[in-house]
Amino acid sequence: MMSSSASTVNSTLSPSIMPTNGTHVHSVDPDKAMRDFYIGFFLAVSSSIFIGASFILKKKGLKKLATSGTRAGEGGYGYLKEPLWWLGLILMGTGEAANFTAYAFAPATLVTPLGALSVLVAAVMSSYLLKERLNLLGKIGCLQCILGSTIVVIHSPKEQEVDSMESLAHKLVDPVFITYVAIVFVIAGVLIFYYAPRHGTTNVLIYIVICSVIGSLSVMGCKALGVALTETFSGRKNEFTNWLTYFFIFTVALFVSVQLNYLNKALDIFNTAVVTPIYYVFFTSFTIIASAILYKEWGHLGAMDAMGVICGFLTIVAGIFLLHAFKDMRVSLANLPKARKDQTPTNGDASDSGGFINRHEGDVSRNLLNSRDELGSEDEMNSTEHLHTTDHPSYKTSNYVSMDHNNPTNA
């Protein structure tokens, strides 16, 4: 009875002591855990900068091949001769290396959502290199992505749930994880061999879902390699004598190759503004699901922190939506709709509208005065009062509605 009570007290006062498998326990130093957390955080941010830049450089290189040779979306590999594409690939490799290292220090629930920062980098760079506008809604979306990332960082798990290959080996045979892997292979197989040849060039989701589901497994492999390297360099055990290490090296190389191939196809066929946000949402969602199943990262996460991570992720998704869904609209503080008071109204206008008239409406009136054949005699058109009450189809707006000549859709 006393030993049972002591065990309960010890488990309560020492939550950092967790079993890794059925036979032994290990102790996690809280200071080391926080140090690793911050290292993983800074590596994740750095990787987002490199990866965001790589998207734009690779897209710019692919655009140069659009008029000659076989495009990547049609199965061509002419981009291998393009220096810009190789520069983008090098940056992506650097970013992925930093991202890979980040998984060795921090939970995937933290590292993966921070990939949203690559969307911000891509959006800013595309406005300069690809001449794509970043309007007011896009800037608000960028701010939301930053806020959402901050929320995720605050509430994400601060400790690794798996830090040895022995405990990972036990988790790999978990029936739930095996079921998830089987589902991923079925989805990827159906999309690759049936839907991609038929609809890959018209439906952006096909290539992106392939990248995302396969990418979730590559992240699991990267994190496993991180565990192996951490154990090896810490001197606890040389994991390069473990066959699992080489298995994960092979799977990561295979899955990353598949990701790159179909991501190139998506970037070549569809706009970057479409590919980047959708890829982020699907890839992050599948990665969080996979890490929750395999690494049990949410096992010691409280309800408030779990809700915080979910809310932070949804905030990021909303920000990415604003950033790209209205990308081609001319929205700024200068052209937001508003009524203005005319400082020098004409007599006719003052009597008809009480002195309140939109400045652009006067331009419409003058344009209508020039349309003699359509509106009638010259005497009728000289009447400003007639212009404000006419049933002509060119004038259907109220006297108080602003008409923006710079935006034809509002006219």
C-alpha positions in Angstrom: 0.0 0.0 0.0 2.8 2.4 0.9 4.8 1.6 -2.2 1.7 2.2 -4.3 1.1 5.6 -2.7 4.8 6.5 -3.2 4.6 5.5 -6.8 1.6 7.7 -7.3 3.3 10.7 -5.6 6.4 10.2 -7.7 4.5 10.0 -10.9 2.6 13.2 -10.0 5.6 15.2 -8.9 7.8 14.0 -11.7 5.8 14.1 -14.9 9.0 14.2 -17.0 9.7 10.5 -16.1 7.9 8.6 -18.8 8.1 5.0 -20.0 9.4 4.6 -23.5 8.4 0.9 -23.9 7.3 -1.9 -21.7 10.6 -2.5 -20.0 12.4 0.7 -19.1 11.9 4.3 -18.3 14.0 7.4 -18.9 14.2 10.8 -17.4 13.8 14.0 -19.4 15.6 17.1 -18.2 13.1 20.0 -18.4 15.9 22.5 -19.2 17.2 20.3 -22.0 13.7 19.8 -23.3 13.1 23.6 -23.5 16.6 24.1 -25.1 15.7 21.5 -27.7 12.3 23.2 -28.2 13.9 26.6 -29.1 16.5 25.0 -31.3 13.8 23.2 -33.2 11.7 26.4 -33.4 14.5 28.5 -34.9 15.4 25.7 -37.4 11.8 25.5 -38.5 11.6 29.3 -39.1 14.9 29.2 -41.1 13.7 26.3 -43.2 10.4 28.2 -44.0 12.5 31.1 -45.4 14.6 28.9 -47.6 11.6 26.8 -48.8 9.5 29.9 -49.5 12.2 31.3 -51.7 12.7 28.0 -53.4 9.1 27.9 -54.6 9.4 31.2 -56.4 12.8 30.5 -58.0 11.6 27.1 -59.2 8.4 28.6 -60.6 10.4 31.3 -62.4 12.7 28.6 -63.9 9.7 26.5 -65.0 8.1 29.6 -66.6 11.1 30.1 -68.8 10.5 26.6 -70.2 6.8 27.1 -70.9 7.4 28.1 -74.5 9.9 25.5 -75.5 10.4 21.8 -74.9 8.2 19.4 -73.0 6.8 20.9 -69.9 7.1 19.3 -66.5 3.4 19.0 -66.3 3.4 16.9 -69.5 6.2 14.6 -68.2 9.2 16.6 -69.5 12.4 17.1 -67.6 13.9 20.1 -69.4 13.9 22.0 -66.1 17.0 20.0 -65.2 19.0 22.3 -67.6 17.6 25.5 -66.0 20.0 27.2 -63.5 17.2 29.0 -61.7 15.4 25.7 -61.1 18.6 24.3 -59.6 19.1 27.3 -57.4 15.5 26.8 -56.2 16.3 23.1 -55.6 19.4 23.9 -53.6 17.4 26.4 -51.4 14.7 23.8 -51.0 17.3 21.2 -50.0 18.8 23.6 -47.5 15.4 24.3 -46.1 14.5 20.7 -45.9 17.8 19.9 -44.2 17.0 22.6 -41.6 13.4 21.2 -41.3 14.8 17.7 -40.9 17.1 18.8 -38.1 14.2 20.7 -36.5 12.2 17.4 -36.2 15.1 16.0 -34.2 14.7 18.7 -31.6 11.0 19.7 -31.5 7.7 17.9 -32.0 6.2 17.7 -35.5 3.1 19.5 -34.1 5.3 22.6 -33.7 7.5 22.2 -36.7 5.0 21.5 -39.5 2.5 24.3 -38.9 5.4 26.8 -38.9 5.7 25.9 -42.6 3.1 28.6 -43.1 5.9 31.1 -42.9 7.1 29.8 -46.2 3.8 30.9 -47.7 4.5 34.5 -46.4 8.0 34.4 -47.9 6.6 33.1 -51.2 3.9 35.8 -51.3 6.3 38.6 -50.7 8.9 37.3 -53.2 6.3 36.6 -55.9 5.2 40.3 -55.8 8.7 41.3 -56.8 10.0 38.4 -59.0 6.7 37.1 -60.5 4.9 40.5 -60.6 2.0 39.2 -58.5 0.2 41.8 -56.4 0.0 41.7 -52.6 -3.2 43.7 -51.8 -4.7 44.8 -48.5 -6.4 41.4 -47.9 -3.1 39.6 -48.6 -1.3 41.8 -46.0 -4.0 41.0 -43.5 -3.6 37.3 -44.4 0.1 37.6 -43.7 -0.6 39.0 -40.3 -3.0 36.2 -39.5 -0.4 33.6 -40.5 2.1 35.2 -38.1 -0.5 35.3 -35.3 -1.6 31.8 -35.9 2.0 30.6 -35.9 2.6 32.3 -32.6 -0.5 30.6 -31.0 0.8 27.2 -32.2 4.2 27.9 -30.8 2.7 28.8 -27.4 0.4 25.8 -27.1 2.4 23.0 -28.9 4.0 20.1 -27.0 7.3 21.1 -25.5 8.8 17.6 -25.1 9.5 14.7 -27.4 7.3 11.7 -26.7 9.7 9.4 -28.5 13.5 9.7 -28.0 14.8 6.2 -28.6 14.7 3.7 -31.5 13.5 1.0 -29.2 10.4 2.9 -28.3 9.9 3.8 -31.9 10.1 0.2 -33.0 7.2 -0.7 -30.6 5.1 2.2 -32.0 5.7 1.2 -35.7 3.7 -2.0 -35.2 0.8 -0.2 -33.7 -2.3 -1.4 -35.6 -3.6 2.2 -35.9 -0.4 3.4 -37.5 -0.3 0.4 -39.8 -3.9 1.2 -40.8 -3.0 4.8 -41.6 0.0 3.7 -43.8 -2.3 1.3 -45.7 -4.8 4.1 -46.3 -2.1 6.4 -47.5 -0.8 3.8 -50.0 -4.3 3.2 -51.3 -5.1 6.9 -51.7 -1.7 7.6 -53.4 -2.0 4.5 -55.7 -5.5 5.4 -56.9 -4.5 9.0 -57.5 -1.2 8.2 -59.3 -2.3 5.4 -61.5 -5.9 6.3 -62.3 -6.8 10.0 -61.6 -3.5 11.7 -62.4 -3.3 10.6 -66.0 -6.9 11.6 -66.7 -7.5 14.7 -64.6 -4.1 15.8 -63.2 -3.8 18.7 -65.6 -7.2 20.1 -64.8 -7.7 19.4 -61.1 -5.1 20.9 -58.7 -6.1 18.7 -55.8 -4.8 15.5 -57.4 -1.1 16.3 -57.4 -1.3 18.1 -54.1 -3.0 15.3 -52.3 -0.4 12.9 -53.6 2.4 15.2 -52.2 0.6 15.6 -48.9 -0.2 12.0 -48.0 3.2 10.8 -49.1 4.8 13.8 -47.4 3.2 12.9 -44.1 5.1 9.6 -44.2 8.4 11.3 -45.2 8.1 13.6 -42.1 7.6 10.5 -39.9 10.8 9.1 -41.5 12.7 12.4 -41.0 11.7 12.5 -37.4 12.8 8.8 -36.9 16.2 9.6 -38.5 16.4 12.6 -36.1 15.9 10.3 -33.2 18.6 7.9 -34.5 21.1 10.7 -35.0 20.4 12.2 -31.6 21.0 8.9 -29.9 24.2 8.3 -31.9 25.8 11.7 -31.3 24.8 11.8 -27.7 26.8 8.6 -27.2 23.9 6.6 -25.8 23.9 4.1 -28.7 25.3 3.8 -32.2 22.0 3.6 -34.2 23.9 3.1 -37.5 24.1 -0.6 -36.5 20.3 -0.7 -36.3 18.6 -1.8 -39.5 15.7 0.6 -38.8 18.0 3.5 -39.5 18.7 2.4 -43.0 15.0 1.5 -43.6 14.1 5.1 -42.7 16.9 6.5 -44.9 15.5 4.5 -47.9 11.8 5.5 -47.2 12.7 9.2 -46.8 14.6 9.2 -50.1 11.8 7.5 -51.9 9.0 9.6 -50.5 10.8 12.9 -50.9 11.4 12.0 -54.6 7.7 11.3 -55.1 6.9 14.6 -53.5 9.3 16.6 -55.6 8.1 15.0 -58.8 4.4 15.8 -58.3 5.0 19.2 -56.7 7.0 20.2 -59.9 4.0 19.1 -62.0 1.6 21.1 -59.8 3.8 24.2 -59.9 4.2 24.0 -63.7 0.5 23.7 -64.5 -1.2 25.8 -61.8 -0.6 29.2 -60.4 1.7 29.4 -57.4 -1.0 31.3 -55.5 -3.2 28.2 -55.8 -0.6 25.5 -55.2 1.1 26.9 -52.2 -1.8 27.4 -49.8 -3.7 24.2 -50.7 -0.5 22.2 -50.4 0.2 23.7 -47.0 -3.3 22.9 -45.6 -3.3 19.3 -46.8 0.3 18.6 -46.0 0.1 20.0 -42.5 -3.2 18.3 -41.7 -1.9 14.8 -42.8 1.4 15.4 -40.9 -0.4 16.3 -37.7 -2.6 13.3 -38.0 0.4 11.0 -38.7 2.5 12.4 -35.8 -0.4 12.1 -33.4 -0.8 8.4 -34.4 2.8 7.4 -34.4 4.6 9.6 -32.0 1.7 10.2 -29.6 2.6 13.9 -29.4 -0.8 14.9 -28.1 -0.8 12.3 -25.4 0.4 14.7 -22.7 -1.2 17.8 -24.1 -3.9 19.4 -22.0 -7.3 20.3 -23.4 -6.5 24.0 -23.4 -3.3 23.5 -25.3 -4.9 21.1 -27.7 -7.6 23.7 -28.5 -4.9 26.4 -28.8 -3.0 24.3 -31.4 -6.2 23.7 -33.4 -7.2 27.4 -33.2 -3.7 28.5 -34.2 -3.8 26.2 -37.2 -7.2 27.4 -38.3 -6.0 31.0 -37.9 -3.2 30.2 -40.3 -5.5 28.5 -42.7 -7.8 31.6 -42.7 -4.8 33.8 -43.2 -3.6 31.8 -46.2 -7.1 31.9 -47.6 -7.2 35.7 -47.4 -3.6 35.8 -48.8 -4.4 33.9 -52.0 -8.2 33.8 -52.6 -8.4 37.5 -53.3 -4.9 37.9 -54.7 -6.0 39.3 -58.1 -8.3 41.9 -56.6 -7.3 45.6 -56.4 -8.1 46.1 -52.7 -6.3 48.9 -50.8 -7.1 51.5 -48.2 -7.2 54.1 -51.0 -10.1 52.6 -53.0 -12.3 51.2 -50.2 -15.9 52.3 -51.0 -17.0 55.5 -49.3 -19.3 58.5 -49.8 -17.8 62.0 -50.3 -19.2 65.5 -50.0 -18.8 67.6 -53.0 -17.4 71.0 -51.9 -18.6 72.8 -55.1 -22.0 71.4 -56.1 -23.7 72.8 -59.2 -27.2 74.4 -58.9 -29.0 71.5 -60.6 -27.1 68.9 -58.5 -27.7 70.8 -55.3 -31.5 71.0 -55.8 -31.7 67.3 -56.7 -29.5 65.7 -54.1 -29.2 68.3 -51.3 -25.6 69.1 -52.2 -24.4 65.5 -51.7 -23.1 64.0 -54.9 -20.3 61.5 -55.6 -17.5 63.0 -57.6 -17.4 60.1 -60.0 -21.2 60.5 -60.6 -20.5 63.8 -62.2 -18.2 62.1 -64.7 -21.0 59.6 -65.6 -23.4 62.5 -66.1 -21.0 64.2 -68.5 -20.4 61.0 -70.4 -24.2 60.5 -70.8 -24.5 64.1 -72.1 -22.3 63.1 -75.0 -24.5 60.2 -76.0 -27.0 62.3 -78.0 -28.2 59.5 -80.2 -29.1 57.3 -77.3 -30.7 59.8 -74.8 -32.6 62.1 -77.0 -32.4 65.8 -77.9 -29.8 68.3 -76.8 -32.4 70.2 -74.7 -33.3 67.1 -72.8 -29.7 66.2 -72.1 -28.8 69.7 -70.7 -31.2 69.0 -67.9 -29.2 67.6 -65.0 -32.4 66.8 -63.2 -33.4 64.5 -66.1 -30.1 62.6 -65.8 -30.8 61.8 -62.2 -34.3 60.3 -63.0 -33.7 58.7 -66.4 -34.7 55.1 -67.0 -31.8 54.6 -69.4 -30.0 51.2 -68.7 -26.6 53.0 -68.4 -27.8 54.7 -65.2 -29.1 52.3 -62.7 -27.3 53.4 -59.6 -28.6 55.6 -56.8 -27.4 59.2 -56.4 -25.5 58.2 -53.3 -23.7 55.2 -54.7 -20.0 55.6 -55.6 -19.0 54.3 -59.0 -15.4 53.4 -59.4 -14.1 53.9 -63.0 -11.0 52.0 -62.1 -12.9 48.8 -61.4 -15.2 47.9 -64.3 -16.9 45.3 -62.2 -18.5 48.0 -60.0 -19.8 50.1 -62.9 
